[in-house]
Amino acid sequence: MQAGIPETRDLVLVGGGHTHALVMRSWGMAPVPGVRVTVIDPGPLTAYSGMLPGFVAGHYSRGDLDIDLVKLARFAGARLILGPACGLDLEARLIEVPGRPPVGFDVCSIDIGVTSEMPKMRGFAEHGHPAKPLGPFSRAWAAYRDSADAARIAVIGGGVAGAELSMAMAHAMRGRGAQVRLIDRGEILEELGARASSRLRAALHDAGVEPVERADVAEVTADAVRLADGRALPSTFTVGAAGARPHGWLRGTGLDLHDGFIAVDAALRSSDPAIFAAGDCAHLAHAPRPKAGVYAVRAAPVLLHNIKAALTGGPERRYRPQKDYLKLISMGGKSALAERNGRAVSGQLLWRWKDRIDRKFMRRLQELPDMTAPLPVHVARGVREELGEAPLCGGCGAKVGWDTLSAALAGLSQRRGDIASPPGDDAAVLTFGGARQVITVDHLRAVTEDPALMTRIAAIHALGDVWAMGAAPQAALVSLVLPRLSPALQARTMAEVMAVAEEVFGAEGAEIVGGHTSMGAEMTIGFTVTGLLERDPVALSGARAGDRLVLTKPLGTGVILAAEMRGRGRGDWVAGAWTMMVRPQGDTARALAGAHAMTDVTGFGLAGHLSGICASSGLGAELDTGAIPLLPGAPELSAAGVRSSLYPQNRAAVPGLPEGGVADLLFDPQTCGGLLAAVSEGLTLPPGAAVIGRMTEAPGLRLR
Ligand SMILES: Cc1cc2nc3c(=O)[nH]c(=O)nc-3n(C[C@H](O)[C@H](O)[C@H](O)COP(=O)(O)OP(=O)(O)OC[C@H]3O[C@@H](n4cnc5c(N)ncnc54)[C@H](O)[C@@H]3O)c2cc1C
């Protein structure tokens, strides 16, 4: 989003395939003002096919071939929705994604690749591993490679991909008594010319791969591939590489298909003028081509141009795919074969050439240019220092520091007799006759461009205060600031926000009773929540010396979100943090209802919130740093010096603790953090709760 310019059109990129990855990069360098971009993909990381065989063989790490969609989405200013698109409503202009409100679009592009699943082959769904999508395949392979002693591998489908994969697997498992078979119902490598085919056959032989030709597979079991002629080939890792199947859900979209692939014209436009398609999932009606990454990659500039034309007006470009392309096929070890127009050469030099091409391609997607706009030359004194090196965090990382807040609260007086708690606990306790109600408010600067995810985060975060008091959520008021949007985009956004808010609060038995919306510089979402108390609130002040300290979620959201905003967050770490953040804690809080003291760990970090319990209870605490659960990626990012905006103030508020290691993460502001409870020895802990230390008579915080 660009400040001040209203967003009036929704562009949705379905799938983070090779074409869309390049489109996202180019979009980030030259976005069209007024367009809100959404990317939908089931996973935060997608794999580059060119380097997959090299990864399987052990020449590359997984990171080498990861296309990080979280980073690319941040770079493109896009929201990323992690989930598979599963339907398209052409009339309502909506894309369905399970578990969330549908996503509206004005212009849409589909680049979801293909699948090598074999739904009709008995046992394949249970025991087989489709080579595509590449991400899940590479994870399954890595797990097998690290665990199998005597590898028994069968690759079904003797095309180039199957041959490359079988040689790569044989290479990775060499010296471990591996048996690798390449099975085809016809002859292997039929699509290649005679020279290339015979060279690759020789390479397969050298690699110890046994071709099994004119063989029909009848069934895949956990330890064998059974052929129709009765033979059973031992296999504990069976790969499906037999051709490219279109994703089945496309059949229900109403788009014109060709053998299940989206038929597109020379402008990459489908039968619906607002919907484009590219890569393997598209059928180029004007120039049919085999499914290959090279066509997906070359389509990117044309797709980008035509998407921009659809959004702004202007002429379209035609995609003229090349007739043939240079196939560079790796042969297990660091040696490759090049084939074009029937000519073939092979050797180590070609592998090095392929490696250079592949790495160059990946650098484009992994090393994104810095697009930060420079500051004007003349700014007020202090502006540069205040801005610092990093952008302002979202979520709790954007909170005002503890010292500033407590100084502001110190001036408040408590005059009413029906307010039963001092300011500063998680929620205020109000009394009405015999009834007691808690009330709290939380409001967050967006940590994601996705209003639905942000609503879920803000709702869970706000509920944390009610849960921490031991109250049952009752009612919620929404307070929402949206960036400037056209009425149509406002309506789409509001529909997503309200659907998610209703779902999250409804699951806790609470209702949305109203709210307030306005437009402002950026998206912020908050909730005022009330809860009912059936028993005494679990206040900060009730901890007893000797109590176990229990934490119900891992630490690290602050550092991971800070890294993500700076384009340094690894996609899987960020996705892990999102998943943890939106995990509700109602059941956990109910299991901890007998705690002596409880709070939710939020902006002031574990150290700050624990200090609050200590100060209110007149005690100290000892933390076992080795027992504190941490989100994957948090220690690495913290050690690399990534800090949330609020970190320095959190550190200053609780002086005296050591620097480095886990100690630094005690000051990491948490969004939707876990519950921190002081509980007696006898209390049964909820699943996932970690005992991280004890309350002590001696004041202050200590680490061991
Ligand atoms: C082992 C192997 C090696 C190969 N080597 C080469 C090579 O060297 N050169 C070459 O040109 N080609 C190669 N290919 C072919 C190449 O992989 C594909 O042509 C290329 O990946 C196609 O890119 P794409 O843009 O269509 O989508 P893909 O790269 O396949 O990506 C599709 C994306 O869509 C996402 N997705 C899937 N379903 C959904 C959904 N429902 N909703 C949202 N997102 C979804 C996936 O998660 C994925 O991120 C190879 C293939 C294999 C299997």
Ligand as a Chemical Component Dictionary entry (heavy atoms), coordinates in Angstrom:
data_LIG
# 
_chem_comp.id                   LIG 
_chem_comp.type                 NON-POLYMER 
_chem_comp.pdbx_formal_charge   0 
_chem_comp.three_letter_code    LIG 
# 
loop_
_chem_comp_atom.comp_id 
_chem_comp_atom.atom_id 
_chem_comp_atom.alt_atom_id 
_chem_comp_atom.type_symbol 
_chem_comp_atom.charge 
_chem_comp_atom.model_Cartn_x 
_chem_comp_atom.model_Cartn_y 
_chem_comp_atom.model_Cartn_z 
_chem_comp_atom.pdbx_ordinal 
LIG C1  C1  C 0 12.048 -33.365 -10.436 1  
LIG C2  C2  C 0 11.650 -32.288 -11.380 2  
LIG C3  C3  C 0 12.634 -31.556 -12.018 3  
LIG C4  C4  C 0 12.298 -30.567 -12.928 4  
LIG N1  N1  N 0 13.286 -29.885 -13.544 5  
LIG C5  C5  C 0 12.990 -28.944 -14.453 6  
LIG C6  C6  C 0 14.016 -28.225 -15.137 7  
LIG O1  O1  O 0 15.191 -28.446 -14.895 8  
LIG N2  N2  N 0 13.656 -27.301 -16.052 9  
LIG C7  C7  C 0 12.355 -27.025 -16.332 10 
LIG O2  O2  O 0 12.082 -26.174 -17.181 11 
LIG N3  N3  N 0 11.355 -27.668 -15.687 12 
LIG C8  C8  C 0 11.636 -28.622 -14.763 13 
LIG N4  N4  N 0 10.615 -29.280 -14.123 14 
LIG C9  C9  C 0 9.246  -28.864 -14.383 15 
LIG C10 C10 C 0 8.939  -27.683 -13.469 16 
LIG O3  O3  O 0 8.916  -28.143 -12.139 17 
LIG C11 C11 C 0 7.594  -27.044 -13.693 18 
LIG O4  O4  O 0 7.381  -26.867 -15.043 19 
LIG C12 C12 C 0 7.529  -25.691 -12.976 20 
LIG O5  O5  O 0 7.704  -25.857 -11.602 21 
LIG C13 C13 C 0 6.205  -25.056 -13.244 22 
LIG O6  O6  O 0 6.097  -23.902 -12.489 23 
LIG P1  P1  P 0 4.675  -23.311 -12.135 24 
LIG O7  O7  O 0 4.865  -21.839 -12.125 25 
LIG O8  O8  O 0 3.640  -23.858 -13.031 26 
LIG O9  O9  O 0 4.292  -23.800 -10.697 27 
LIG P2  P2  P 0 5.038  -24.605 -9.567  28 
LIG O10 O10 O 0 6.466  -24.235 -9.491  29 
LIG O11 O11 O 0 4.696  -26.031 -9.723  30 
LIG O12 O12 O 0 4.355  -24.037 -8.255  31 
LIG C14 C14 C 0 2.995  -24.167 -8.009  32 
LIG C15 C15 C 0 2.676  -23.440 -6.722  33 
LIG O13 O13 O 0 1.255  -23.452 -6.550  34 
LIG C16 C16 C 0 0.950  -23.800 -5.220  35 
LIG N5  N5  N 0 -0.371 -24.408 -5.193  36 
LIG C17 C17 C 0 -0.717 -25.668 -5.519  37 
LIG N6  N6  N 0 -2.052 -25.839 -5.350  38 
LIG C18 C18 C 0 -2.535 -24.656 -4.927  39 
LIG C19 C19 C 0 -3.830 -24.187 -4.579  40 
LIG N7  N7  N 0 -4.891 -24.981 -4.616  41 
LIG N8  N8  N 0 -3.981 -22.914 -4.170  42 
LIG C20 C20 C 0 -2.911 -22.095 -4.104  43 
LIG N9  N9  N 0 -1.670 -22.473 -4.417  44 
LIG C21 C21 C 0 -1.480 -23.737 -4.831  45 
LIG C22 C22 C 0 2.080  -24.731 -4.800  46 
LIG O14 O14 O 0 2.215  -24.761 -3.382  47 
LIG C23 C23 C 0 3.276  -24.078 -5.490  48 
LIG O15 O15 O 0 3.845  -23.090 -4.676  49 
LIG C24 C24 C 0 10.944 -30.287 -13.207 50 
LIG C25 C25 C 0 9.954  -31.001 -12.536 51 
LIG C26 C26 C 0 10.294 -32.002 -11.639 52 
LIG C27 C27 C 0 9.217  -32.778 -10.935 53 
# 
loop_
_chem_comp_bond.comp_id 
_chem_comp_bond.atom_id_1 
_chem_comp_bond.atom_id_2 
_chem_comp_bond.value_order 
_chem_comp_bond.pdbx_ordinal 
LIG C1  C2  SING 1  
LIG C2  C3  SING 2  
LIG C2  C26 DOUB 3  
LIG C3  C4  DOUB 4  
LIG C4  N1  SING 5  
LIG C4  C24 SING 6  
LIG N1  C5  DOUB 7  
LIG C5  C6  SING 8  
LIG C5  C8  SING 9  
LIG C6  O1  DOUB 10 
LIG C6  N2  SING 11 
LIG N2  C7  SING 12 
LIG C7  O2  DOUB 13 
LIG C7  N3  SING 14 
LIG N3  C8  DOUB 15 
LIG C8  N4  SING 16 
LIG N4  C9  SING 17 
LIG N4  C24 SING 18 
LIG C9  C10 SING 19 
LIG C10 O3  SING 20 
LIG C10 C11 SING 21 
LIG C11 O4  SING 22 
LIG C11 C12 SING 23 
LIG C12 O5  SING 24 
LIG C12 C13 SING 25 
LIG C13 O6  SING 26 
LIG O6  P1  SING 27 
LIG P1  O7  DOUB 28 
LIG P1  O8  SING 29 
LIG P1  O9  SING 30 
LIG O9  P2  SING 31 
LIG P2  O10 DOUB 32 
LIG P2  O11 SING 33 
LIG P2  O12 SING 34 
LIG O12 C14 SING 35 
LIG C14 C15 SING 36 
LIG C15 O13 SING 37 
LIG C15 C23 SING 38 
LIG O13 C16 SING 39 
LIG C16 N5  SING 40 
LIG C16 C22 SING 41 
LIG N5  C17 SING 42 
LIG N5  C21 SING 43 
LIG C17 N6  DOUB 44 
LIG N6  C18 SING 45 
LIG C18 C19 SING 46 
LIG C18 C21 DOUB 47 
LIG C19 N7  SING 48 
LIG C19 N8  DOUB 49 
LIG N8  C20 SING 50 
LIG C20 N9  DOUB 51 
LIG N9  C21 SING 52 
LIG C22 O14 SING 53 
LIG C22 C23 SING 54 
LIG C23 O15 SING 55 
LIG C24 C25 DOUB 56 
LIG C25 C26 SING 57 
LIG C26 C27 SING 58 
# 
